[in-house]
Amino acid sequence: SIIRRQRQELKLLIAELKDRDRELNDMVAVHERHIQAWEDDRQKILTLSEQCSLLTSELNERNAVIKSLTKKLKLLESQHNDSKITLESTRQKFKELTQKVTDSSVHCQALEEKNQSLHCSILELSAKTGQLQAREQELLSMLQMKDKALIETTDQISEVTSKFKTLENTLRTAKDEFSNSREQQDLNLTLNDVMCQVNKMKDILSEKMKESSKNQEEISHLKQENGCLRSELILAVEEAQRKDQLFQFAKSKQVRIEKELSSLRQVCAKQQRDLHFLHVNFDSSQDSRQ
C-alpha cells in the first residue's frame, strides 16, 4: 500500500512535472516571441532613428535654405522698395525734363521766330548799311567838293585880299600923288573908281567869308551826320551779333537737354528691366518659400 501510494504520488508528481514542463515550454515560446518582437522593434527603432537623423539633417538643410531665402527675400524686398523709390524719382525727373524739353521747344520756336525776324532785320540793316555806305560815299564826295570849293574860296579870298592890299597901296600912292599932282580931277575920278572897286572887293570878300562859314558849318554837320550813321551801323551790327549769339546759346542748351533726356530714358528703361527682374526673383522666391 505504501508503494502504491508512492507510485500514485509519483504519477501525480510526473503529471504535475509534465504540466510544469508544458507551462515552461509555453513560457519559453512566449519569451522567444517577446524577444523576437523586441528585436523587430529594436530594428524598427534603429531604422526610424536613422530616418529621423536623415530627416533632421534634411530639416536643418531646409531651415538653412529657408533662412538664406528669407534673407534673400528681405534683400529683394529692400531692393524692390529702393527700385520703386528710384523709379518714382526717375519718373519725376523724366516729367521735369519733359517739361523742360517742352519749354525749350517753345523757347526754341520763339527763338527761331525771333531769328527769322532778326534775319529780316539783318537784311534790312544790310540794305540800310548799303544805303548808309552810299550816303557816306556821297557825303565824302560832297566833302571833297566842299573842300575843293573851300580851297578855291580861300584862294579867291587870298587873291581878293592881295588885290585889296594893292588897291590900298594904289590908294595911298594916289593920295600922295593927289597932294602933289596938278591933275586933281583925274585923280579924284581914279580915287572914286578905286573906292568903288574897294567897296566891291569888300562886298565880295564878305560874301566869300559868309559862303566859307556856311561851307564849314555844312562840312561839320555832314561830318557829325557821318559819325552818327557810323555809330548807328556799328550798334546795329553788334545787336545782330548778340542776337545770333543768344540763338546759338539756346540751340546748344536744347542739345544738352536732349542728350540728358536720352540718358535719363536709358536709365529709366534699365531700372524698369531691373524692376521686372526683381519682380520675377521675388515671385520665384515666394514660390520656393511656399
For each residue, the residues with C-beta under 8 A, 3 or more apart:
1: 4 5
2: 5 6
3: 6 7
4: 1 7 8
5: 1 2 8 9
6: 2 3 9 10
7: 3 4 10 11
8: 4 5 11 12
9: 5 6 12 13
10: 6 7 13 14
11: 7 8 14 15
12: 8 9 15 16
13: 9 10 16 17
14: 10 11 17 18
15: 11 12 18 19
16: 12 13 19 20
17: 13 14 20 21
18: 14 15 21 22
19: 15 16 22 23
20: 16 17 23 24
21: 17 18 24 25
22: 18 19 25 26
23: 19 20 26 27
24: 20 21 27 28
25: 21 22 28 29
26: 22 23 29 30
27: 23 24 30 31
28: 24 25 31 32
29: 25 26 32 33
30: 26 27 33 34
31: 27 28 34 35
32: 28 29 35 36
33: 29 30 36 37
34: 30 31 37 38
35: 31 32 38 39
36: 32 33 39 40
37: 33 34 40 41
38: 34 35 41 42
39: 35 36 42 43
40: 36 37 43 44
41: 37 38 44 45
42: 38 39 45 46
43: 39 40 46 47
44: 40 41 47 48
45: 41 42 48 49
46: 42 43 49 50
47: 43 44 50 51
48: 44 45 51 52
49: 45 46 52 53
50: 46 47 53 54
51: 47 48 54 55
52: 48 49 55 56
53: 49 50 56 57
54: 50 51 57 58
55: 51 52 58 59
56: 52 53 59 60
57: 53 54 60 61
58: 54 55 61 62
59: 55 56 62 63
60: 56 57 63 64
61: 57 58 64 65
62: 58 59 65 66
63: 59 60 66 67
64: 60 61 67 68
65: 61 62 68 69
66: 62 63 69 70 289
67: 63 64 70 71
68: 64 65 71 72
69: 65 66 72 73 285 288 289
70: 66 67 73 74 289
71: 67 68 74 75
72: 68 69 75 76 285
73: 69 70 76 77 282 285 286 289
74: 70 71 77 78
75: 71 72 78 79
76: 72 73 79 80 278 281 282 285
77: 73 74 80 81 282
78: 74 75 81 82
79: 75 76 82 83 278
80: 76 77 83 84 275 278 279 282
81: 77 78 84 85
82: 78 79 85 86
83: 79 80 86 87 271 274 275 278
84: 80 81 87 88 275
85: 81 82 88 89
86: 82 83 89 90 271
87: 83 84 90 91 268 271 272 275
88: 84 85 91 92
89: 85 86 92 93
90: 86 87 93 94 264 267 268 271
91: 87 88 94 95 268
92: 88 89 95 96
93: 89 90 96 97 264
94: 90 91 97 98 261 264 265 268
95: 91 92 98 99
96: 92 93 99 100
97: 93 94 100 101 257 260 261 264
98: 94 95 101 102 261
99: 95 96 102 103
100: 96 97 103 104 257
101: 97 98 104 105 257 258 261
102: 98 99 105 106
103: 99 100 106 107
104: 100 101 107 108 250 253 254 257
105: 101 102 108 109 254
106: 102 103 109 110
107: 103 104 110 111 250
108: 104 105 111 112 250 251 254
109: 105 106 112 113
110: 106 107 113 114
111: 107 108 114 115 246 247 250 251
112: 108 109 115 116
113: 109 110 116 117
114: 110 111 117 118 243 247
115: 111 112 118 119 243 244 247
116: 112 113 119 120
117: 113 114 120 121
118: 114 115 121 122 240 243 244 247
119: 115 116 122 123
120: 116 117 123 124
121: 117 118 124 125 240
122: 118 119 125 126 240
123: 119 120 126 127
124: 120 121 127 128
125: 121 122 128 129 233 236 237 240
126: 122 123 129 130
127: 123 124 130 131
128: 124 125 131 132 233 236
129: 125 126 132 133 233 236 237
130: 126 127 133 134
131: 127 128 134 135
132: 128 129 135 136 229 232 233
133: 129 130 136 137
134: 130 131 137 138
135: 131 132 138 139 229
136: 132 133 139 140 226 229 230
137: 133 134 140 141
138: 134 135 141 142
139: 135 136 142 143 222 225 226
140: 136 137 143 144 226
141: 137 138 144 145
142: 138 139 145 146 222
143: 139 140 146 147 219 222 223
144: 140 141 147 148
145: 141 142 148 149
146: 142 143 149 150 215 218 219 222
147: 143 144 150 151 219
148: 144 145 151 152
149: 145 146 152 153 215
150: 146 147 153 154 212 215 216 219
151: 147 148 154 155
152: 148 149 155 156
153: 149 150 156 157 208 211 212 215
154: 150 151 157 158 212
155: 151 152 158 159
156: 152 153 159 160 208
157: 153 154 160 161 205 208 209 212
158: 154 155 161 162
159: 155 156 162 163
160: 156 157 163 164 201 204 205 208
161: 157 158 164 165 205
162: 158 159 165 166
163: 159 160 166 167 201
164: 160 161 167 168 198 201 202 205
165: 161 162 168 169
166: 162 163 169 170
167: 163 164 170 171 194 197 198 201
168: 164 165 171 172 198
169: 165 166 172 173
170: 166 167 173 174 194
171: 167 168 174 175 191 194 195 198
172: 168 169 175 176
173: 169 170 176 177
174: 170 171 177 178 187 190 191 194
175: 171 172 178 179 191
176: 172 173 179 180
177: 173 174 180 181 187
178: 174 175 181 184 187 188 191
179: 175 176
180: 176 177
181: 177 178 184 187
182:
183: 186 187
184: 178 181 187 188
185: 188 189
186: 183 189 190
187: 174 177 178 181 183 184 190 191
188: 178 184 185 191 192
189: 185 186 192 193
190: 174 186 187 193 194
191: 171 174 175 178 187 188 194 195
192: 188 189 195 196
193: 189 190 196 197
194: 167 170 171 174 190 191 197 198
195: 171 191 192 198 199
196: 192 193 199 200
197: 167 193 194 200 201
198: 164 167 168 171 194 195 201 202
199: 195 196 202 203
200: 196 197 203 204
201: 160 163 164 167 197 198 204 205
202: 164 198 199 205 206
203: 199 200 206 207
204: 160 200 201 207 208
205: 157 160 161 164 201 202 208 209
206: 202 203 209 210
207: 203 204 210 211
208: 153 156 157 160 204 205 211 212
209: 157 205 206 212 213
210: 206 207 213 214
211: 153 207 208 214 215
212: 150 153 154 157 208 209 215 216
213: 209 210 216 217
214: 210 211 217 218
215: 146 149 150 153 211 212 218 219
216: 150 212 213 219 220
217: 213 214 220 221
218: 146 214 215 221 222
219: 143 146 147 150 215 216 222 223
220: 216 217 223 224
221: 217 218 224 225
222: 139 142 143 146 218 219 225 226
223: 143 219 220 226 227
224: 220 221 227 228
225: 139 221 222 228 229
226: 136 139 140 222 223 229 230
227: 223 224 230 231
228: 224 225 231 232
229: 132 135 136 225 226 232 233
230: 136 226 227 233 234
231: 227 228 234 235
232: 132 228 229 235 236
233: 125 128 129 132 229 230 236 237
234: 230 231 237 238
235: 231 232 238 239
236: 125 128 129 232 233 239 240
237: 125 129 233 234 240 241
238: 234 235 241 242
239: 235 236 242 243
240: 118 121 122 125 236 237 243 244
241: 237 238 244 245
242: 238 239 245 246
243: 114 115 118 239 240 246 247
244: 115 118 240 241 247 248
245: 241 242 248 249
246: 111 242 243 249 250
247: 111 114 115 118 243 244 250 251
248: 244 245 251 252
249: 245 246 252 253
250: 104 107 108 111 246 247 253 254
251: 108 111 247 248 254 255
252: 248 249 255 256
253: 104 249 250 256 257
254: 104 105 108 250 251 257 258
255: 251 252 258 259
256: 252 253 259 260
257: 97 100 101 104 253 254 260 261
258: 101 254 255 261 262
259: 255 256 262 263
260: 97 256 257 263 264
261: 94 97 98 101 257 258 264 265
262: 258 259 265 266
263: 259 260 266 267
264: 90 93 94 97 260 261 267 268
265: 94 261 262 268 269
266: 262 263 269 270
267: 90 263 264 270 271
268: 87 90 91 94 264 265 271 272
269: 265 266 272 273
270: 266 267 273 274
271: 83 86 87 90 267 268 274 275
272: 87 268 269 275 276
273: 269 270 276 277
274: 83 270 271 277 278
275: 80 83 84 87 271 272 278 279
276: 272 273 279 280
277: 273 274 280 281
278: 76 79 80 83 274 275 281 282
279: 80 275 276 282 283
280: 276 277 283 284
281: 76 277 278 284 285
282: 73 76 77 80 278 279 285 286
283: 279 280 286 287
284: 280 281 287 288
285: 69 72 73 76 281 282 288 289
286: 73 282 283 289 290
287: 283 284 290
288: 69 284 285
289: 66 69 70 73 285 286
290: 286 287
